[in-house]
Structures are given as C-alpha cells and as structure tokens.
C-alpha cells in the first residue's frame, strides 16, 4: 500500500519520527533514532510497512530496503511482533542480525530488549533457511576499503571465537579495522583484538 514516503523530517518523537509530505504529517515508528537521522527540517525518505490489526493501525519506517526486509522477516517468526522486531533492529544492524542468525549466535540476538534466549533461538531456527546465504555473507564480509578474502576472514574470526568472543563480536571487530583488505590473518587478528579491547 505504502512503499515509501519522501518528505521533510518534521520532528523526532520518543519512538519514531514525523515526516511531512504535501501538508500531511505521517507519524512513523522507526528504529533509526540514534545517529542515522538527518537534522529536523531536512529531506528524508523512509521505506514503510503498514501494520494492520483489528485493534491497531501503525506505520513503521526504515532507512533502507534491507532494514525493511529484515523487519518483515522478523515478524514472520512465531512470538515476534513489530515491537520485538523494532527492538532487535534498534540493537543490531541488519548485517549483525544476518551474521548472528547464520552463525547460530543466539547470545547476540538476545541482547535486544525483550528478547530472551528462547526467543533468539526461535528466530535463528525459523529464519536461517529464509536468508540468502551468499548475499548475507557478501554483505557481512565487506570490510573497510575492500573485501577481506574468505580465508583471512575465516582464520581471523576463528581465532577471535577461540578467545571467547562471539561470532558477531568477531565480525564487528574485523569490520572496524581500517585497511583490513590488505592484511594477513595474523595482522588482522591483532588489529581486531585491539578494537575489541577498546570497546
């Protein structure tokens, strides 16, 4: 019904934003309340999802099509409604969510408010087969100013996991290393560890 809304960011509310378009203010719930929004008064485009229930009509908005797709996938999971899906996307990026699902990392998903270990495991079980594995890994392994080879990424991630870090923590650390595409596994591991120790 509504694919996206492009207009002026009129206000930031407690749980969303107001976009003004042709004299109409759209109250949109969004996970992008920290750091991703332009200043009030700027032009802004949100990709939207209209959630309709007998006792509820709510418009959800996202900064990218990937984030909207992740929201739609999350609400297909039994026991996960829009509120829980928004909590997850407010806590994790789409890349982090994909990687956590693909690597059975329920610990990372359960960091979201209101998502316990059982709920996180259910999300992994129900969504793992629905993700496009190739696309998800390509996105997850895109680091800094180039792509880290699969061998280097795998060795570095394995080294971090063996030290007690989760797969998602390892991914975030590797992604945070500048110039990672030109490093061997030993150097990348050292630099990623420095990132983890400063977080």
N, C-alpha and C positions, 0 to 999 in steps of 0.2 A: 504494500500500500504506500508506504513512505520509504524510499530507498536512501535518501539523504536530504539534509537541509543545509542550505548555504545562506548565511546572513551575517548579521552583526552580533558579536558576543556582547549581550546587554548586561548580564550580571552573572556572578558566580554565587550559587546558593550553598547550603550546608551539604547537600548530597548530589549536586548537579550544576547545571548552567541554564541560562535563558538565552535563546537565540531569537533575535528579531528579524523577521522576513516579511516584507510588504505590510508592515504595520501590525503584524501578529507576533506575539511573544510565545515561543514554544518552551515549555518547562521540560527539560530533558535530564534524566538521571545519567550520570557518566562516572566511570572510574578515573577519568583524567583530571583530577583536581590538584595534583601537585607537580608543577614543573612543565607540564605538556601544553598548557593553555596560553594563548597569546594575551596581551593586555585587553581589559574591557574596552569595547569600542572598536576592536579590530574585526576584520572579516574572518569568518571561521566556517568550516564545513564539517558536519558530523554525519556519520553513517548511522542510520537509525533502525530501531526494531520496535514495533508497536506490540506491546504485550496486552492481550485482551483476556479477561476472565469475567465471570458473572458479576463479581463484586469489585473489579479492578480494571482500570484502563491507564496504562503507563507507557511513556515513551523513553526508550533507552538510547543513548548516543555514544558513538565510539570514534576515535581519531583515525582509525584505519579499517579497511575491509577485513584484514586479518584478525583484528581485535573483535569485530562484529561476528566473524565466522567462529571464533573461539567461544564467544558468548552463546551463540546458537547451539554449538556442540555441547557446552556445559549444561544447558537447561534440558537437554535430552536425557541426561543421567537421572535415574530414579532418585528422588530425595533432594535433588539440586534445583532450586528455583532461581528466579532472577536475582534475589538478594544475595544468595550464596555465590552465584556466578560473578556478580559485581565485586564481592569481597575478594574472590580469587584474583580477578583481573586488576584490582586495586593493589594487590600484594605482589603479584608476579607479572612479568612481561609475557607476551604470547610465546616468545622463544623459550623462556624459562619454563612455562607451563608445558609446552610440547616436549621439551627435553626431560622434564620430570616424569611425564606420562610414559615416554618411550623407554626410560631407564628404571621404571618401577620405583620412583623416588617419592613415596607417599609422605615422607618427612617434610619435604619442601612444600608440597601442596597443603599439608595440614597447618602450615604457618598462617594461612588465611583465617581471619576471624570467623568463628562459627563452623569451621571445617575440622572435624576430628579425624583420627587415624582411619576409622572405618569408612567414613565418607570419602577420604582421599583414595583409599584402596578401591572403592567402588568406581570412582572417576577413572582410575587407571584401567580397571577391568573393562568398563563399558566404552572407553574412548580409544584405547590403544589400536584397535583394528580400524577405527574410522579415520585415523590420521594418515596423510600421505607421507610415508616414511622418508622417501627421497627428498621431498620438498622441505620437510621439517628438519632433516639433518643438514641440508644445504644452508638453510637459514641459521641454524644453531652454530654451524662451524664457520660462518662468515665472520672473520675477526679483523678488526682494525683496518689497515690499508691493503689487505689482501686476504687470501684464503690460506689457512693452515692445512697442510696435507693431512689426509686421514691418518697416516702412520704416526706423525708427530702428535696430532691431537689425541689419538688413542693412547699412546705411550704416556703423554703428559697427564691426561685425565686419569689413567690407571694409577699413576704414581701418586696423584693427589688423593684419590679414593683410598689407596693403601695406607695413607697417613691419617685416615679418619674423616676426611671431608666427603660430603655427599656429591653425587654426580652433578647436580645443579650448581652447587658451590664451586666445583671444579670448572664448570663451563663459564660461570660468571667471571671467575678469576682469569681464565685464559682470554676471554673476550676483552678484559680490561687492560691487557698487556699491549702497549704500543709497539708496532713493528714486529708483531708475533709471526707474521708470514715468512720472515727471513731467518727465523731461529730454528736450531735443532731442538730435540725433545729435552735435553739436559738444561739448556739455557732457558727454554720456555718454562720448564718446571720451576727453576729457581726464581724467575720473574713472577710467575703466578703465585708462588708461595709468599713473596714479598707483598703482593696485592692482598692476599688473604690475611696476612698478619697486620695489615693497616686498616682493615675493615672494622 
